[in-house]
Amino acid sequence: MVGTAGDYLRFLEALRRGGAPILGRASVEGMTTNQIGDLPVSTEGPGYGFGHGFGVLLDPAAAQDPASKGTFHWGGAYGLGYFVDPAERLSVVVFSNTAFTGMVELPREVRAAIYRGLAAEGGAR
């Protein structure tokens, strides 16, 4: 996919809202619903599954993740990271133009900061 951060955010928002006008609801459900049963996701750890397109948070407590069950996410090798939490109506994209740090570490830190802010405001857990 080629585009700006805004383009990517519009794409993620379309997925969060069910897919239209880009994809049908059934396609989005397949992409964002665990498709691997109880198989471990070595890149994620406990509490996660994998859909046809994204890592999917199945058990926030087991994952020690502040996001809601059903949050989906992924990243790219050169600094793209994003997550979508449908329950909290959040879509977040991080572009950093850095290799591993921008793909994994920075998006996790941004995600943690967002949920800390929501909790402080009485929002998310």
N, C-alpha and C positions, 0 to 999 in steps of 0.2 A: 504494500500500500504506500502510495506517495501522496503527501499533502502536508498541510500545516497542523499545528497543535489544535487550532480551531476546527479544521476539517475532521480530525480524529475525534475530537470531543462531540461533534455533531453525529458522527457515526456511532459512538458509544451511547449517546442519548437515544438514538433511534433503537438500538438494541435494548436499552433499559425500558423503553416504552412499548416493546413488543416487536420491533423490527421495521415497521412501515416507515417510509416507502421503499426501503432497501431490501429487506428480507421478510418472509412470512413468519408468523408467530411460531409455527411448528419448527422451522429451521432454527430460530433463536432458542427455543426450548431445548432442542438437541445440543446446541452449542453451549448452553449454560446449565445443563443438568448432568450430574455425574453419570458417566457411561462405562465406568470400569469396575463397578461393584466395590469390593473390599480390597482391591489391589492397592498397595502402597504407592504413593507418588514421591519418588525419591528426591525430586527437586523441591518439594514442599514440606514434607514431614507429616505427622499425624493430624487428622482433622480435615484433610483436603481430599478431593477427588478430581476427576478431569472429565470435562465435557468434550464435544466434538470441536471445540475451539478455544477453551479457556480452562485454567485452573479454577476449581469451584470450592468454596468454603462450605464444608459439611457440618463441622462441629467446632464452633468458636472456642469452647472451653478446652478441648483437646489440642487445638492449634495455638492456643494462647493468643488469639487474634481478636481485636476489639470490633471487627466488622460483624455484620449480621450473617446468619446462615443464608446461603445462596449468593453471597457476594462472589463475583467472578473477576478474574484478573489475568494479566500476562505482561510480558515485556519483550523488548527487542535487544539484540546484542550491542547496539551502539547507543544506548541511553534512552530508550522509550520504555516507560512503565505506565500502567494504568490499572484502575479497578473501577468496578461498578457495583454499588450496593443498592439494589432495587428497594429494599425495605426502608432505607433512609433517604431514598431519592437522590443518591449521589453518583455522579460520574466524574472521575478525576483522571487527568492525563498529565504525565511529567515527561518533558523532553529535556535532556541534559547534554547530549552529544558526548557522553563518556561511556566507556565500555562497561565492564561488570558492575561498577558502582552505580552507574545510572540506570542499569537494567533491574537491579535487585535491591541494593542497599538504600539508595535515595528514595525510590518509591515507597519502600517500607517505612522509612522515617517520616515521609510526608503523610502517609496514611495514619501512622500513629499520632502525629501532631493534629491532624484533622479530627480524629476521634477524641483526643484529649480536649480539644476546643469544644466539640459538641457536648461532651460530658459536663464540662464546666458551665455550659449554657443550659444544662438540664435536658439536653437532647438524647443522643445515643448513649448506650450503656457506658 
